[in-house]
Amino acid sequence: MKPVFKSNLYFFIVLLVSMVGPYIVRRPLMALGFNYGELLMTVHALFFLVPAVIYVVITKASVKETFRFNKISGKEIGYAILIAILSQPVMTLFSLITSFFFDNDVAKAMNVMRDLPYWMMLLVVAVTPAITEEITMRGIVLSGYNNKSKLKASLMIGLLFGIFHLNGQQFLYAAALGALFAYMVRVTNSIFVSMICHFTVNGIQVTMQALLAPFTKLAAANQQNYSLRQLPLNQKINTVLTFGFIALIFAALVSICIKKLKEAAEQRGVVDSYELALAGDGRTAGFDGDIALEKDNIINIPFIATVIIYLVYMIFIA
């Protein structure tokens, strides 16, 4: 089975499981007294970590190579945190754009969990996804794209990560973050940079939620509207232009940090997997030069099935 096909097939299976699974386990877990936060963490563990273990057992894949559990320098850690901070305005812009068309379900979920302790919120929203989602997306799925260029692999993983969230309002910024995280992993050959960046991005949101808790409670009491769809067109345009200008500046700063991150990784001797494959060198992540360079289409049956299932889910269920 070709690497990309295998990754897309794995993603398709996990997507189906994550669509159906929560409906099966929600009632039993709630009957056991699980709160909303504990429910989310359990669902992530069951439907993202368990499949990852099964994948490794069945394929006999190297854990270290598949998940890129490679050490990184302190400088790379610093850049990962800085990238997370600088990317916030860009993600805000993307979130605003999709909020013109979809309700903000993330805000609803955060509101449901507003009474949880800060540490619990951090564990649910920042720590858990930084492990489970990274193991899935920048671990197993990205490993199948080692025979593709950094840009092509990152864009594809970004698209899949947007689909992975099964939420229209999250799609755009999740896709952008997914591509960013994937590129960071490829240039450093370590999943730890994306885990750190992912945790920081979500951790900032949790912290802002905690700081603004009195105001969000007041808004909830006044039946807060989680949609921006009713805004006048001219107000939408002005909002996008304003936030777009700010986001453009911060996007430039992020690109500079990415370049610095790449330079720091190269100082450790990191060479991208695709470049090694082109050179006929099979040193990295289970590469065989011949396999890495063979025709392995990104648009294949599992990917097409994924898009169809996602669209059906969004139209008829979500």
Secondary structure as UniProt FT lines:
FT   HELIX           3..31
FT   TURN            32..33
FT   HELIX           36..44
FT   HELIX           45..49
FT   HELIX           50..59
FT   HELIX           63..67
FT   HELIX           74..86
FT   HELIX           88..99
FT   TURN            100..101
FT   HELIX           105..112
FT   TURN            113..115
FT   HELIX           118..122
FT   HELIX           123..127
FT   HELIX           128..134
FT   HELIX           135..141
FT   HELIX           142..143
FT   TURN            144..147
FT   HELIX           150..164
FT   TURN            165..166
FT   HELIX           168..188
FT   HELIX           192..211
FT   HELIX           213..221
FT   TURN            222..223
FT   TURN            229..230
FT   HELIX           233..267
FT   TURN            268..269
FT   HELIX           273..278
FT   TURN            279..280
FT   TURN            285..286
FT   HELIX           289..293
FT   HELIX           301..316
//
